[in-house]
Amino acid sequence: MNESEHAQGASFDLDAIECDVLVVGGGINGCGIARDLAGRGYSVVLCEQDDLAAHTSSASTKLIHGGLRYLEYREFSLVRKALAEREVLLKSAPHIMWPLRFVMPHDPAMRPAWMIRLGLFLYDHLARREVLPGSHGVDLRQHPAGVPLKPQYRRGFVYSDGWVDDARLVVLNALDARERGARIFTGARCVQARRGADGWNCTLETAGHASRAVRARALVNAAGPWAESFLRGAARPAHGESLATRSLRLVQGSHIVVPRLFAHDHAYIFQNPDQRIIFAIPYQQDFTLIGTTDLELDGGDPRAGRITPGEIDYLCEQASRYFERPVTPADVVWTYSGVRPLLDDASGNASAVTRDYFLERHTDAAPLLSVWGGKITTFRKLAEDAADAIGQMLRDPRPAWTEGAALAGGDLRTWLDEAGRRALPADQFERFVVELQRRHPWLDATLARRWARAYGTRVALLLGDAAGPQDLGAEVAPGVFERELRYLCDEEWARTGEDVLWRRSKLGLRLSEAQRAQVAAWMQAHAPAPSLSDAA
């Protein structure tokens, strides 16, 4: 169905949905905004053309961090905001986010020690810390982090940030939004958005060409890498002018995963001769994650982002400058790439483009809010600012609420005794695992820990009335039971093997090609197709 046919009035398979706000985009920003708005009592619909976190939001470096390197670009406001958000996020979902200590080996040819100490002092003090310890110097000849490094790296610096399962963070926000009344439609693209004086008339369409009208008082454009093209296409006014007044720079960031390079639990931040940095991070117990790159994409479809041989060589080369055992392309077991939608600030260097966000309001007719840029660490604050803006534009402001609120499954304290509730978030998680195994002693310890990490307190919903291993259903692949797959279909919008193996989990790293195919076949046989019904 083409645009003119939509404009003349398509036949809809279901009655139109009426809502306060339609959010276009199911990445971290879109889901965060939907959650915040729904929690304020607005009626919300969110549509995502693919799976939740299918693109940029599942392809980050998995860090909740202030952005130490942004201090060099004098992005003090962004760093302060991100540092404050670290603490908020680590408390909100301790099962998918936890503290991580980073080691920076000192290379005098890169930056002098006094500059690093000054930067770390600012990093420690720009925002209040309750969960994370401060930075300090370290003798790498005596510290476990020095063991895998080349002997010339004798001195280093240790500081704190956090780790996050990025794709699950998106799903948790969507779950929380739904529990607060939002309607979430995946596999549903907004193919038309026509603006009136007091509302938007929109059309959602699935790949199977089912369509449904949505009438919203306000529209949020949180389409990430597609934010600009959405305004120039589906949301273009009938007379042909574009609502897009900003431009995005699409910058590809690629990562490689290799077998574990070190046994300790710290991560590394390495300085490169090109003034960039890369991280080497403990990943999924048996692997090391190395990234990222900054490769500018000129036009094209953001879906087409793929790691290049040059990016693989670059990451291997830079990591090998520090590790005693070289990292080679032959070591790589998995790669992924994401396209960052960065607000074009005319910076010549892609690495220098701001990671801050900008919320653009259009109020000359029905409210439109476009989200430009952003980073995963500041998504909650971005969502709060966006919900404030929507309330103002609708002349119906409602109070913020997400700071201090647990994300779906993150209320671990409800399972713990008084001592556990007073513990730090990382310790709360360990106590939660013990309590889960106490309540279900028949549950395999490895599976119990994986489910605790993935689902938090929502593991009770997954387990339901299961009283033993026999109640988990068939083992479709090693450690993957039908009960979990049905839960992911029913509760978390999973539709394909890829949704399960690479976003809802990273089980794809541990399963063979044949085992991954078994999971994909089960999903194809049992998962429902994307739907625009109210029960979706």
Rosetta blueprint (number, residue, H / E / L):
1 M L
2 N L
3 E H
4 S H
5 E H
6 H H
7 A H
8 Q H
9 G H
10 A L
11 S L
12 F L
13 D L
14 L L
15 D L
16 A L
17 I E
18 E E
19 C E
20 D E
21 V E
22 L E
23 V E
24 V E
25 G L
26 G L
27 G L
28 I H
29 N H
30 G H
31 C H
32 G H
33 I H
34 A H
35 R H
36 D H
37 L H
38 A H
39 G H
40 R L
41 G L
42 Y L
43 S L
44 V E
45 V E
46 L E
47 C E
48 E E
49 Q L
50 D L
51 D L
52 L L
53 A L
54 A L
55 H L
56 T H
57 S H
58 S H
59 A L
60 S L
61 T L
62 K L
63 L E
64 I E
65 H L
66 G L
67 G L
68 L H
69 R H
70 Y H
71 L H
72 E H
73 Y H
74 R L
75 E L
76 F H
77 S H
78 L H
79 V H
80 R H
81 K H
82 A H
83 L H
84 A H
85 E H
86 R H
87 E H
88 V H
89 L H
90 L H
91 K H
92 S H
93 A L
94 P L
95 H L
96 I L
97 M E
98 W E
99 P E
100 L E
101 R E
102 F E
103 V E
104 M E
105 P E
106 H L
107 D L
108 P L
109 A L
110 M L
111 R L
112 P L
113 A H
114 W H
115 M H
116 I H
117 R H
118 L H
119 G H
120 L H
121 F H
122 L H
123 Y H
124 D H
125 H H
126 L L
127 A L
128 R L
129 R L
130 E L
131 V L
132 L L
133 P L
134 G L
135 S L
136 H E
137 G E
138 V E
139 D E
140 L L
141 R L
142 Q L
143 H L
144 P H
145 A H
146 G H
147 V L
148 P L
149 L E
150 K L
151 P L
152 Q L
153 Y L
154 R L
155 R E
156 G E
157 F E
158 V E
159 Y E
160 S E
161 D E
162 G E
163 W E
164 V E
165 D L
166 D H
167 A H
168 R H
169 L H
170 V H
171 V H
172 L H
173 N H
174 A H
175 L H
176 D H
177 A H
178 R H
179 E H
180 R L
181 G L
182 A L
183 R E
184 I E
185 F E
186 T E
187 G L
188 A E
189 R E
190 C E
191 V E
192 Q E
193 A E
194 R E
195 R E
196 G L
197 A L
198 D L
199 G L
200 W E
201 N E
202 C E
203 T E
204 L E
205 E E
206 T E
207 A L
208 G L
209 H L
210 A L
211 S E
212 R E
213 A E
214 V E
215 R E
216 A E
217 R E
218 A E
219 L E
220 V E
221 N E
222 A L
223 A L
224 G H
225 P H
226 W H
227 A H
228 E H
229 S H
230 F H
231 L H
232 R H
233 G L
234 A L
235 A L
236 R L
237 P L
238 A L
239 H L
240 G L
241 E L
242 S L
243 L L
244 A L
245 T L
246 R L
247 S L
248 L E
249 R E
250 L E
251 V E
252 Q E
253 G E
254 S E
255 H E
256 I E
257 V E
258 V E
259 P E
260 R L
261 L L
262 F L
263 A L
264 H L
265 D L
266 H L
267 A E
268 Y E
269 I E
270 F E
271 Q E
272 N L
273 P L
274 D L
275 Q L
276 R L
277 I E
278 I E
279 F E
280 A E
281 I E
282 P E
283 Y E
284 Q L
285 Q L
286 D L
287 F E
288 T E
289 L E
290 I E
291 G E
292 T L
293 T L
294 D L
295 L E
296 E E
297 L E
298 D L
299 G L
300 G L
301 D L
302 P H
303 R H
304 A H
305 G L
306 R L
307 I L
308 T L
309 P H
310 G H
311 E H
312 I H
313 D H
314 Y H
315 L H
316 C H
317 E H
318 Q H
319 A H
320 S H
321 R L
322 Y L
323 F E
324 E L
325 R L
326 P L
327 V L
328 T L
329 P H
330 A H
331 D H
332 V L
333 V L
334 W E
335 T E
336 Y E
337 S E
338 G E
339 V E
340 R E
341 P E
342 L E
343 L E
344 D L
345 D L
346 A L
347 S L
348 G L
349 N L
350 A H
351 S H
352 A H
353 V L
354 T L
355 R L
356 D L
357 Y E
358 F E
359 L E
360 E E
361 R E
362 H E
363 T L
364 D L
365 A L
366 A L
367 P L
368 L E
369 L E
370 S E
371 V E
372 W E
373 G E
374 G L
375 K L
376 I H
377 T H
378 T H
379 F H
380 R H
381 K H
382 L H
383 A H
384 E H
385 D H
386 A H
387 A H
388 D H
389 A H
390 I H
391 G H
392 Q H
393 M H
394 L L
395 R L
396 D L
397 P L
398 R L
399 P L
400 A L
401 W L
402 T L
403 E L
404 G L
405 A L
406 A L
407 L L
408 A L
409 G L
410 G L
411 D L
412 L H
413 R H
414 T H
415 W H
416 L L
417 D L
418 E H
419 A H
420 G H
421 R H
422 R H
423 A L
424 L L
425 P H
426 A H
427 D H
428 Q H
429 F H
430 E H
431 R H
432 F H
433 V H
434 V H
435 E H
436 L H
437 Q H
438 R H
439 R H
440 H L
441 P L
442 W L
443 L L
444 D L
445 A H
446 T H
447 L H
448 A H
449 R H
450 R H
451 W H
452 A H
453 R H
454 A H
455 Y H
456 G H
457 T H
458 R H
459 V H
460 A H
461 L H
462 L H
463 L H
464 G L
465 D L
466 A L
467 A L
468 G L
469 P H
470 Q H
471 D H
472 L H
473 G L
474 A L
475 E E
476 V E
477 A E
478 P L
479 G L
480 V E
481 F E
482 E H
483 R H
484 E H
485 L H
486 R H
487 Y H
488 L H
489 C H
490 D H
491 E H
492 E L
493 W L
494 A L
495 R L
496 T L
497 G H
498 E H
499 D H
500 V H
501 L H
502 W H
503 R H
504 R H
505 S L
506 K L
507 L H
508 G H
509 L H
510 R L
511 L L
512 S L
513 E H
514 A H
515 Q H
516 R H
517 A H
518 Q H
519 V H
520 A H
521 A H
522 W H
523 M H
524 Q H
525 A H
526 H H
527 A L
528 P L
529 A L
530 P L
531 S L
532 L L
533 S L
534 D L
535 A L
536 A L
